[in-house]
C-alpha cells in the first residue's frame, strides 16, 4: 500500500512530536494501574517494579540491536514499526487476564518505544527550520511532558470514575495510538544518504570527538529518566501508602504536576544556553529529591507536590540542555545512532533504578527505598552539574564544523 499524499515539513514536525509524546504516554500508561494489579494478584513491590522495569530493558535491547536502523530505512518506516509494536502492547494490556500477559504487553511497549524514540526526535530536528534546533529540543521536552501528564491524568480519571478500571485506560490509549499511526503513515519517505552499505544489528557508537559531550548529555538526560522510574513505578504507592491519598485521580494529578511543570519549563527556558540549563536543572533536581524524602518521612502531600514541581523543572532543564548540547555538535549522518546511544543509557539506568528501588521497598520498606533512590539520584545530579561546568569551558573542537575542518587538514 502506497500513500499518494505526503505531509509538509511543518505538519511532519508535529506528527513526529506526537510520536515522541506516545513514548512517555505508553511508558506511564500502567502507572496508576499498578496498585490495582497488586491488590488483584497479590503482588510485591518487587514484582510491580519488575513490570515497569521490563519495559526499559526491552527498550535497551532494541537500541543495542537496532539503534541506527533509521539511518538506513528512514525515520518514517522505523516510527511506523515502533507504533505497531506499541499498539500491540497496549492491546494486550487492555485484555490481559493475568500477570504473564502484562509482562508480554510491557515488552511490546518497550520494543515500540525503542524503535520510535530516537527517529522521532531526529525527525523533529530534521523538519525544524534551519537554525532552530533549540526549538526542536524544547518541543521534544514538552511533547514528553504531555505524554506523561496524559497518562497519569487520563488514567487516574478513568480508573477512579469510569467502569473497567484495569482496561478502559488502555482502550483509550489504543485509539490515540491508532490515530498517530495513521498520521505517521503520511510522513515523507527519506533515507539519509550518508548511511552506506548494508545494515546489520550493532550497538550505537559515538564518534571520538563527541565522547566528552556525549557523557555530559547522557548524564543530564539520564537523571530525568531515573526519577521517572521512581515516580512511575512507585508514585501511586507513595501517594497512597505514605501520604494517605485514596483518590486515584488526585494521585495521578500529583504525579502529573512533574510533567506539567516539565513541559512549561521546556518552553519558557528555551533561550537558556545548554550549560546554564544543565547546571540549573541539576540543582533543581537535587532540591526536588530532598523534598520527596521529606514528604515520605512526614506523610505530607504539600511536600510531595512541591517535589513534583521542582523535580519537573529540574528534569526539563537537564533533558533540554543535554539534547541541545548534543544536537549542536552532532552531524546529520551520525544523528540517529548518537540519539539512540543517549536513549540507551537513559533507559538502562531507568530499568536498573526501578528494579533497585522496588527490591529495596520489598526488603526494607517504601520509605527507606525512597531514601536510597534519592541519594543515588542526588549524586548523579551533582555529577551533571560538574560535567556541565567542565564542558562549558572546553574548546568546541568536536562541533560538526570544526570536525569537518580537521578532517580536511
ZIJO-V505719 format. One record per residue. N is the residue number from 1. PHI is phi in degrees with one decimal (none if undefined). OMEGA is omega in whole degrees, 0 to 359 (none if undefined). NEAR is the number of other ideal C-beta (glycine too) atoms within 8 Angstrom. Layout:
n:N phi:PHI omega:OMEGA near:NEAR
n:N phi:PHI omega:OMEGA near:NEAR
This chain:
n:1 phi:none omega:184 near:2
n:2 phi:-119.1 omega:178 near:3
n:3 phi:-81.0 omega:181 near:7
n:4 phi:-97.5 omega:181 near:3
n:5 phi:-124.8 omega:180 near:5
n:6 phi:-124.7 omega:180 near:8
n:7 phi:-68.7 omega:174 near:10
n:8 phi:-78.5 omega:183 near:6
n:9 phi:-57.9 omega:182 near:6
n:10 phi:-63.9 omega:179 near:7
n:11 phi:-64.6 omega:179 near:8
n:12 phi:-62.6 omega:178 near:13
n:13 phi:-57.5 omega:184 near:14
n:14 phi:-75.1 omega:174 near:8
n:15 phi:-66.9 omega:176 near:14
n:16 phi:-60.8 omega:176 near:16
n:17 phi:-63.0 omega:177 near:13
n:18 phi:-65.4 omega:176 near:12
n:19 phi:-66.0 omega:175 near:16
n:20 phi:-60.3 omega:178 near:16
n:21 phi:-57.3 omega:182 near:13
n:22 phi:-64.1 omega:183 near:15
n:23 phi:-63.7 omega:179 near:14
n:24 phi:-82.1 omega:177 near:16
n:25 phi:-63.8 omega:179 near:14
n:26 phi:-64.0 omega:180 near:17
n:27 phi:-59.7 omega:187 near:14
n:28 phi:-93.5 omega:186 near:14
n:29 phi:-52.4 omega:181 near:15
n:30 phi:-82.4 omega:190 near:12
n:31 phi:-55.9 omega:182 near:16
n:32 phi:-81.9 omega:181 near:15
n:33 phi:-92.2 omega:183 near:13
n:34 phi:-54.4 omega:178 near:14
n:35 phi:-61.7 omega:177 near:10
n:36 phi:-67.6 omega:177 near:10
n:37 phi:-62.0 omega:181 near:15
n:38 phi:-61.4 omega:180 near:13
n:39 phi:-71.5 omega:184 near:7
n:40 phi:-72.2 omega:186 near:7
n:41 phi:-114.0 omega:178 near:8
n:42 phi:64.8 omega:184 near:5
n:43 phi:-87.9 omega:172 near:8
n:44 phi:-85.5 omega:176 near:7
n:45 phi:-60.9 omega:180 near:13
n:46 phi:-62.3 omega:180 near:11
n:47 phi:-66.4 omega:180 near:11
n:48 phi:-60.6 omega:180 near:16
n:49 phi:-71.7 omega:175 near:16
n:50 phi:-66.2 omega:176 near:10
n:51 phi:-59.8 omega:178 near:15
n:52 phi:-68.1 omega:189 near:16
n:53 phi:-70.1 omega:180 near:16
n:54 phi:-65.5 omega:178 near:13
n:55 phi:-67.6 omega:177 near:15
n:56 phi:-63.7 omega:176 near:16
n:57 phi:-62.6 omega:178 near:10
n:58 phi:-63.8 omega:177 near:15
n:59 phi:-60.0 omega:181 near:16
n:60 phi:-61.2 omega:179 near:13
n:61 phi:-59.1 omega:180 near:10
n:62 phi:-64.8 omega:180 near:13
n:63 phi:-69.1 omega:177 near:16
n:64 phi:-65.8 omega:184 near:10
n:65 phi:-84.9 omega:189 near:8
n:66 phi:-126.8 omega:187 near:10
n:67 phi:-58.9 omega:183 near:16
n:68 phi:-111.3 omega:186 near:13
n:69 phi:-64.2 omega:180 near:11
n:70 phi:-66.5 omega:177 near:13
n:71 phi:-71.1 omega:181 near:11
n:72 phi:-108.7 omega:185 near:9
n:73 phi:-104.8 omega:178 near:8
n:74 phi:96.4 omega:181 near:11
n:75 phi:-65.5 omega:184 near:15
n:76 phi:-59.8 omega:182 near:12
n:77 phi:-62.5 omega:181 near:10
n:78 phi:-66.7 omega:178 near:14
n:79 phi:-64.5 omega:179 near:17
n:80 phi:-63.4 omega:177 near:11
n:81 phi:-63.2 omega:179 near:10
n:82 phi:-64.8 omega:179 near:17
n:83 phi:-63.2 omega:178 near:16
n:84 phi:-62.2 omega:178 near:10
n:85 phi:-65.6 omega:178 near:13
n:86 phi:-62.8 omega:177 near:16
n:87 phi:-59.1 omega:179 near:13
n:88 phi:-63.8 omega:180 near:11
n:89 phi:-64.4 omega:179 near:18
n:90 phi:-65.2 omega:178 near:16
n:91 phi:-61.7 omega:178 near:11
n:92 phi:-62.9 omega:177 near:13
n:93 phi:-60.8 omega:183 near:15
n:94 phi:-65.7 omega:183 near:10
n:95 phi:-117.3 omega:190 near:8
n:96 phi:-57.5 omega:178 near:10
n:97 phi:-92.1 omega:183 near:4
n:98 phi:-165.7 omega:187 near:7
n:99 phi:-63.7 omega:177 near:10
n:100 phi:-60.2 omega:178 near:6
n:101 phi:-65.7 omega:179 near:12
n:102 phi:-61.9 omega:178 near:14
n:103 phi:-62.4 omega:179 near:10
n:104 phi:-62.8 omega:178 near:10
n:105 phi:-63.3 omega:180 near:15
n:106 phi:-67.1 omega:178 near:16
n:107 phi:-63.7 omega:179 near:12
n:108 phi:-64.4 omega:175 near:14
n:109 phi:-59.6 omega:179 near:17
n:110 phi:-62.4 omega:177 near:17
n:111 phi:-60.8 omega:181 near:14
n:112 phi:-61.9 omega:180 near:17
n:113 phi:-70.9 omega:179 near:15
n:114 phi:-60.8 omega:179 near:17
n:115 phi:-79.1 omega:192 near:15
n:116 phi:-101.0 omega:188 near:17
n:117 phi:-62.1 omega:184 near:13
n:118 phi:-71.5 omega:177 near:14
n:119 phi:-65.6 omega:177 near:14
n:120 phi:-67.4 omega:177 near:15
n:121 phi:-63.5 omega:178 near:13
n:122 phi:-63.5 omega:180 near:13
n:123 phi:-66.0 omega:178 near:16
n:124 phi:-63.1 omega:177 near:15
n:125 phi:-67.8 omega:182 near:11
n:126 phi:-62.7 omega:184 near:9
n:127 phi:-88.7 omega:176 near:10
n:128 phi:-78.1 omega:174 near:11
n:129 phi:-60.6 omega:182 near:5
n:130 phi:-55.7 omega:177 near:4
n:131 phi:79.4 omega:182 near:4
n:132 phi:-118.5 omega:179 near:8
n:133 phi:-65.8 omega:177 near:11
n:134 phi:-63.5 omega:177 near:9
n:135 phi:-62.8 omega:179 near:10
n:136 phi:-62.3 omega:179 near:13
n:137 phi:-63.8 omega:180 near:13
n:138 phi:-65.2 omega:180 near:13
n:139 phi:-70.4 omega:175 near:13
n:140 phi:-59.4 omega:178 near:15
n:141 phi:-61.2 omega:180 near:17
n:142 phi:-66.0 omega:179 near:11
n:143 phi:-65.0 omega:176 near:13
n:144 phi:-62.9 omega:179 near:16
n:145 phi:-62.4 omega:179 near:16
n:146 phi:-62.0 omega:179 near:12
n:147 phi:-62.9 omega:180 near:18
n:148 phi:-66.0 omega:180 near:18
n:149 phi:-63.1 omega:179 near:12
n:150 phi:-62.5 omega:181 near:10
n:151 phi:-62.0 omega:185 near:17
n:152 phi:-77.4 omega:181 near:16
n:153 phi:-77.0 omega:179 near:12
n:154 phi:-64.6 omega:179 near:11
n:155 phi:-61.6 omega:180 near:16
n:156 phi:-62.0 omega:180 near:16
n:157 phi:-65.8 omega:182 near:11
n:158 phi:-67.1 omega:180 near:12
n:159 phi:-68.1 omega:184 near:16
n:160 phi:-77.3 omega:192 near:10
n:161 phi:-120.6 omega:183 near:6
n:162 phi:-109.6 omega:177 near:9
n:163 phi:-73.3 omega:178 near:4
n:164 phi:52.1 omega:188 near:6
n:165 phi:-61.3 omega:180 near:12
n:166 phi:-94.1 omega:186 near:10
n:167 phi:-128.8 omega:189 near:10
n:168 phi:-60.8 omega:178 near:10
n:169 phi:-53.3 omega:183 near:15
n:170 phi:-78.6 omega:175 near:12
n:171 phi:-66.1 omega:177 near:9
n:172 phi:-62.3 omega:178 near:10
n:173 phi:-63.0 omega:179 near:14
n:174 phi:-59.2 omega:179 near:12
n:175 phi:-64.5 omega:179 near:8
n:176 phi:-61.6 omega:181 near:10
n:177 phi:-65.6 omega:178 near:14
n:178 phi:-62.0 omega:179 near:9
n:179 phi:-66.8 omega:178 near:8
n:180 phi:-64.5 omega:179 near:13
n:181 phi:-59.5 omega:180 near:12
n:182 phi:-61.4 omega:179 near:8
n:183 phi:-64.5 omega:181 near:11
n:184 phi:-66.7 omega:178 near:14
n:185 phi:-59.6 omega:184 near:8
n:186 phi:-97.3 omega:174 near:10
n:187 phi:-67.8 omega:178 near:15
n:188 phi:-62.4 omega:174 near:7
n:189 phi:-85.4 omega:180 near:8
n:190 phi:-150.7 omega:174 near:8
n:191 phi:-123.8 omega:180 near:8
n:192 phi:-53.4 omega:183 near:10
n:193 phi:-66.3 omega:184 near:5
n:194 phi:-74.8 omega:180 near:7
n:195 phi:-81.6 omega:184 near:11
n:196 phi:-110.0 omega:179 near:3
n:197 phi:78.2 omega:180 near:4
n:198 phi:-86.8 omega:179 near:3
n:199 phi:-74.8 omega:172 near:8
n:200 phi:-143.7 omega:181 near:4
n:201 phi:-60.2 omega:176 near:4
n:202 phi:-161.9 omega:179 near:8
n:203 phi:-68.7 omega:175 near:6
n:204 phi:-58.2 omega:180 near:13
n:205 phi:-119.4 omega:181 near:7
n:206 phi:-113.8 omega:175 near:9
n:207 phi:-56.4 omega:186 near:11
n:208 phi:-54.8 omega:183 near:5
n:209 phi:-68.9 omega:183 near:7
n:210 phi:-101.3 omega:192 near:14
n:211 phi:-65.8 omega:179 near:9
n:212 phi:-64.8 omega:178 near:9
n:213 phi:-66.4 omega:179 near:12
n:214 phi:-61.9 omega:180 near:13
n:215 phi:-59.8 omega:179 near:9
n:216 phi:-64.6 omega:181 near:16
n:217 phi:-63.2 omega:182 near:13
n:218 phi:-65.1 omega:178 near:13
n:219 phi:-62.7 omega:180 near:13
n:220 phi:-62.6 omega:183 near:18
n:221 phi:-69.5 omega:183 near:15
n:222 phi:-67.3 omega:182 near:13
n:223 phi:-58.5 omega:180 near:18
n:224 phi:-62.6 omega:180 near:15
n:225 phi:-66.6 omega:178 near:13
n:226 phi:-67.8 omega:176 near:14
n:227 phi:-63.2 omega:176 near:14
n:228 phi:-61.0 omega:178 near:13
n:229 phi:-60.6 omega:179 near:16
n:230 phi:-67.5 omega:185 near:15
n:231 phi:-69.7 omega:185 near:14
n:232 phi:-82.7 omega:180 near:12
n:233 phi:-85.0 omega:184 near:15
n:234 phi:-126.5 omega:184 near:16
n:235 phi:-57.3 omega:179 near:13
n:236 phi:-64.9 omega:177 near:14
n:237 phi:-66.6 omega:179 near:15
n:238 phi:-60.0 omega:182 near:15
n:239 phi:-63.9 omega:184 near:15
n:240 phi:-79.0 omega:188 near:12
n:241 phi:-83.7 omega:186 near:8
n:242 phi:-93.6 omega:184 near:12
n:243 phi:-103.7 omega:172 near:12
n:244 phi:85.9 omega:178 near:8
n:245 phi:-89.1 omega:181 near:10
n:246 phi:-99.8 omega:181 near:4
n:247 phi:-90.8 omega:186 near:7
n:248 phi:-65.4 omega:179 near:11
n:249 phi:-67.1 omega:178 near:12
n:250 phi:-62.2 omega:178 near:10
n:251 phi:-62.5 omega:178 near:15
n:252 phi:-63.9 omega:178 near:17
n:253 phi:-65.3 omega:178 near:11
n:254 phi:-62.5 omega:178 near:14
n:255 phi:-68.7 omega:183 near:16
n:256 phi:-68.5 omega:177 near:13
n:257 phi:-54.3 omega:177 near:12
n:258 phi:-55.2 omega:183 near:14
n:259 phi:-71.6 omega:181 near:17
n:260 phi:-62.1 omega:180 near:11
n:261 phi:-65.3 omega:178 near:14
n:262 phi:-56.4 omega:181 near:17
n:263 phi:-67.5 omega:180 near:15
n:264 phi:-62.6 omega:180 near:8
n:265 phi:-63.4 omega:181 near:13
n:266 phi:-59.5 omega:179 near:17
n:267 phi:-81.7 omega:184 near:11
n:268 phi:-67.9 omega:186 near:6
n:269 phi:-94.3 omega:183 near:12
n:270 phi:-57.3 omega:181 near:11
n:271 phi:-71.6 omega:183 near:4
n:272 phi:-63.6 omega:172 near:11
n:273 phi:-62.8 omega:183 near:6
n:274 phi:-55.8 omega:183 near:12
n:275 phi:-61.2 omega:181 near:12
n:276 phi:-62.4 omega:180 near:9
n:277 phi:-63.1 omega:182 near:15
n:278 phi:-69.5 omega:178 near:19
n:279 phi:-66.2 omega:178 near:11
n:280 phi:-64.2 omega:180 near:10
n:281 phi:-65.8 omega:178 near:20
n:282 phi:-62.6 omega:179 near:17
n:283 phi:-65.7 omega:180 near:11
n:284 phi:-63.4 omega:179 near:13
n:285 phi:-62.4 omega:179 near:20
n:286 phi:-61.7 omega:178 near:12
n:287 phi:-65.4 omega:180 near:10
n:288 phi:-61.0 omega:179 near:17
n:289 phi:-65.7 omega:177 near:15
n:290 phi:-62.4 omega:178 near:10
n:291 phi:-67.4 omega:177 near:14
n:292 phi:-62.6 omega:177 near:14
n:293 phi:-61.9 omega:181 near:11
n:294 phi:-64.9 omega:180 near:11
n:295 phi:-63.6 omega:179 near:17
n:296 phi:-71.4 omega:181 near:13
n:297 phi:-67.4 omega:186 near:7
n:298 phi:-102.5 omega:180 near:7
n:299 phi:51.6 omega:187 near:8
n:300 phi:-113.0 omega:178 near:9
n:301 phi:-63.9 omega:178 near:11
n:302 phi:-58.3 omega:178 near:6
n:303 phi:-68.0 omega:177 near:12
n:304 phi:-63.5 omega:179 near:15
n:305 phi:-66.2 omega:178 near:10
n:306 phi:-62.6 omega:177 near:10
n:307 phi:-62.1 omega:179 near:14
n:308 phi:-62.8 omega:182 near:15
n:309 phi:-64.4 omega:185 near:12
n:310 phi:-70.8 omega:177 near:14
n:311 phi:-64.3 omega:177 near:17
n:312 phi:-61.5 omega:176 near:17
n:313 phi:-62.0 omega:182 near:14
n:314 phi:-62.3 omega:181 near:19
n:315 phi:-62.0 omega:182 near:16
n:316 phi:-59.8 omega:181 near:18
n:317 phi:-65.8 omega:179 near:16
n:318 phi:-66.9 omega:182 near:18
n:319 phi:-64.2 omega:182 near:15
n:320 phi:-65.2 omega:179 near:18
n:321 phi:-63.4 omega:179 near:17
n:322 phi:-64.4 omega:180 near:17
n:323 phi:-69.1 omega:177 near:15
n:324 phi:-61.7 omega:181 near:13
n:325 phi:-60.4 omega:181 near:16
n:326 phi:-70.5 omega:182 near:15
n:327 phi:-61.5 omega:182 near:11
n:328 phi:-73.9 omega:187 near:9
n:329 phi:-118.0 omega:183 near:11
n:330 phi:-95.0 omega:178 near:11
n:331 phi:-79.2 omega:187 near:8
n:332 phi:-59.1 omega:185 near:7
n:333 phi:-78.2 omega:173 near:9
n:334 phi:-106.7 omega:190 near:10
n:335 phi:-63.0 omega:183 near:12
n:336 phi:-61.2 omega:182 near:16
n:337 phi:-66.5 omega:182 near:12
n:338 phi:-69.0 omega:177 near:15
n:339 phi:-64.3 omega:176 near:12
n:340 phi:-62.2 omega:178 near:13
n:341 phi:-63.9 omega:177 near:15
n:342 phi:-60.5 omega:180 near:16
n:343 phi:-65.5 omega:179 near:13
n:344 phi:-59.0 omega:180 near:15
n:345 phi:-62.2 omega:183 near:11
n:346 phi:-62.2 omega:182 near:13
n:347 phi:-73.3 omega:176 near:14
n:348 phi:-63.2 omega:178 near:10
n:349 phi:-64.2 omega:178 near:11
n:350 phi:-59.0 omega:180 near:15
n:351 phi:-65.5 omega:179 near:15
n:352 phi:-62.0 omega:180 near:9
n:353 phi:-62.8 omega:181 near:14
n:354 phi:-61.2 omega:180 near:15
n:355 phi:-66.2 omega:181 near:12
n:356 phi:-65.0 omega:180 near:10
n:357 phi:-67.6 omega:178 near:17
n:358 phi:-64.6 omega:178 near:19
n:359 phi:-64.2 omega:178 near:11
n:360 phi:-65.2 omega:179 near:12
n:361 phi:-64.4 omega:178 near:16
n:362 phi:-69.0 omega:184 near:8
n:363 phi:-78.6 omega:189 near:5
n:364 phi:-123.7 omega:181 near:6
n:365 phi:106.9 omega:186 near:6
n:366 phi:-66.4 omega:183 near:13
n:367 phi:-64.3 omega:179 near:9
n:368 phi:-66.9 omega:178 near:10
n:369 phi:-60.5 omega:178 near:15
n:370 phi:-65.3 omega:178 near:15
n:371 phi:-58.2 omega:182 near:10
n:372 phi:-66.3 omega:180 near:11
n:373 phi:-63.2 omega:180 near:13
n:374 phi:-65.6 omega:179 near:12
n:375 phi:-63.0 omega:179 near:8
n:376 phi:-63.7 omega:181 near:10
n:377 phi:-70.7 omega:176 near:15
n:378 phi:-63.1 omega:177 near:12
n:379 phi:-63.4 omega:179 near:8
n:380 phi:-65.5 omega:178 near:12
n:381 phi:-63.4 omega:178 near:15
n:382 phi:-63.3 omega:178 near:10
n:383 phi:-61.4 omega:179 near:9
n:384 phi:-63.2 omega:178 near:17
n:385 phi:-62.2 omega:181 near:12
n:386 phi:-62.8 omega:181 near:8
n:387 phi:-65.4 omega:180 near:13
n:388 phi:-64.3 omega:178 near:16
n:389 phi:-64.3 omega:181 near:10
n:390 phi:-69.2 omega:183 near:9
n:391 phi:-70.3 omega:178 near:12
n:392 phi:-68.7 omega:180 near:8
n:393 phi:-91.2 omega:185 near:5
n:394 phi:-74.2 omega:175 near:8
n:395 phi:-67.1 omega:184 near:3
n:396 phi:-83.7 omega:181 near:7
n:397 phi:-76.0 omega:186 near:9
n:398 phi:-107.7 omega:174 near:11
n:399 phi:-72.5 omega:181 near:9
n:400 phi:-56.1 omega:182 near:8
n:401 phi:-66.7 omega:181 near:6
n:402 phi:-64.2 omega:180 near:10
n:403 phi:-62.8 omega:180 near:13
n:404 phi:-64.5 omega:179 near:9
n:405 phi:-64.4 omega:179 near:8
n:406 phi:-63.9 omega:182 near:8
n:407 phi:-66.4 omega:182 near:6
n:408 phi:-90.5 omega:179 near:5
n:409 phi:-68.8 omega:none near:4
